[in-house]
Amino acid sequence: MANKEFAVFGLGKFGYSVAETLAKSGCEVLAVDNNEEKIQEIADIVTYAVKADVTDPDVLQSLGISNLDGAVVAISDNLEASIMATILAKELGVNYVIAKAQNERHATVLKKVGADAIIFPEKEMGVRTAHNMISGNFVDLVELSATFSMAEMGIPKAWVGSSLRELNIRDQYGVNVIAVKKGDNLDVDLNPDAPLEADDTLVLVGNNDSLRKIRQR
């Protein structure tokens, strides 16, 4: 299967992070910014790094973005550039365009000109931080819907040395263990009979009520 191909327009902190993460995940990434210093900084990380004006249709067309799997418009401080880049990406045939918005008014305009999804990175991080503070024993918690979340949880002392099969977490708490983190390594090919270690972290998915129940454990 061919690697997915994406473009990232704008290399501020958010855009740089998106481009870097996509590249490290094995995707082909085209990074575009009008700042030469930012282009040089990311050139060795992504597939292509180009200094260009994203509001110029001829420039974007020359970059061959029409066949990409998606594009991220990570420009929010320049509203005109953000809006034009979104319009041009859709006009040139990019299937899925995610645009970063500065505020609700900006988001409304981006939706009207064709953005498939809008993100507010700072707002979303604030909400996530608040939820993590409320969640107590969870290392991290991400809401997938109003009733369903993914959470990371350290191993309770009473579980150390026991296996997933012995703990029977799904039947006991109604949540699924989808991975075990050991340091920076994420193990998704789970061995149900392997004993859990004190510094492991469980990655759980389930109904919010069920996650609250296991948190109290």
CORNORQUI-V519162 format. One record per backbone hydrogen bond with DSSP energy under -1.0 kcal/mol. CO is the residue of the C=O (numbers start at 1). NH is the residue of the N-H. If there is no record, write none. Layout:
co=CO nh=NH
co=CO nh=NH
//
This chain:
co=4 nh=28
co=5 nh=69
co=5 nh=70
co=6 nh=30
co=7 nh=72
co=8 nh=32
co=9 nh=74
co=12 nh=16
co=13 nh=17
co=14 nh=18
co=15 nh=19
co=16 nh=20
co=17 nh=21
co=18 nh=22
co=19 nh=23
co=20 nh=24
co=21 nh=25
co=22 nh=27
co=23 nh=26
co=28 nh=6
co=29 nh=48
co=30 nh=8
co=31 nh=50
co=32 nh=10
co=33 nh=52
co=35 nh=39
co=36 nh=40
co=37 nh=41
co=38 nh=42
co=39 nh=43
co=42 nh=45
co=42 nh=46
co=48 nh=31
co=50 nh=33
co=53 nh=56
co=56 nh=60
co=57 nh=61
co=58 nh=62
co=59 nh=63
co=61 nh=64
co=65 nh=68
co=70 nh=7
co=71 nh=98
co=72 nh=9
co=72 nh=74
co=73 nh=100
co=78 nh=82
co=79 nh=83
co=80 nh=84
co=81 nh=85
co=82 nh=86
co=83 nh=87
co=84 nh=88
co=85 nh=89
co=86 nh=90
co=87 nh=91
co=88 nh=92
co=89 nh=94
co=90 nh=93
co=96 nh=71
co=97 nh=116
co=97 nh=117
co=98 nh=73
co=99 nh=119
co=103 nh=107
co=104 nh=108
co=105 nh=109
co=106 nh=110
co=107 nh=111
co=108 nh=112
co=109 nh=113
co=110 nh=115
co=111 nh=114
co=117 nh=99
co=119 nh=101
co=120 nh=124
co=121 nh=125
co=122 nh=126
co=123 nh=127
co=124 nh=128
co=125 nh=129
co=126 nh=130
co=127 nh=131
co=128 nh=132
co=129 nh=133
co=130 nh=134
co=131 nh=135
co=135 nh=137
co=140 nh=152
co=142 nh=150
co=147 nh=208
co=148 nh=144
co=148 nh=145
co=149 nh=206
co=150 nh=142
co=151 nh=204
co=152 nh=139
co=152 nh=140
co=153 nh=202
co=156 nh=159
co=159 nh=162
co=162 nh=196
co=163 nh=167
co=164 nh=168
co=168 nh=172
co=169 nh=173
co=170 nh=174
co=176 nh=205
co=179 nh=203
co=180 nh=187
co=181 nh=201
co=182 nh=185
co=185 nh=182
co=187 nh=180
co=188 nh=190
co=191 nh=194
co=192 nh=165
co=196 nh=161
co=197 nh=200
co=200 nh=155
co=201 nh=181
co=202 nh=153
co=203 nh=178
co=203 nh=179
co=204 nh=151
co=205 nh=176
co=206 nh=149
co=207 nh=211
co=208 nh=212
co=209 nh=213
co=210 nh=214
co=211 nh=215
co=212 nh=216
//
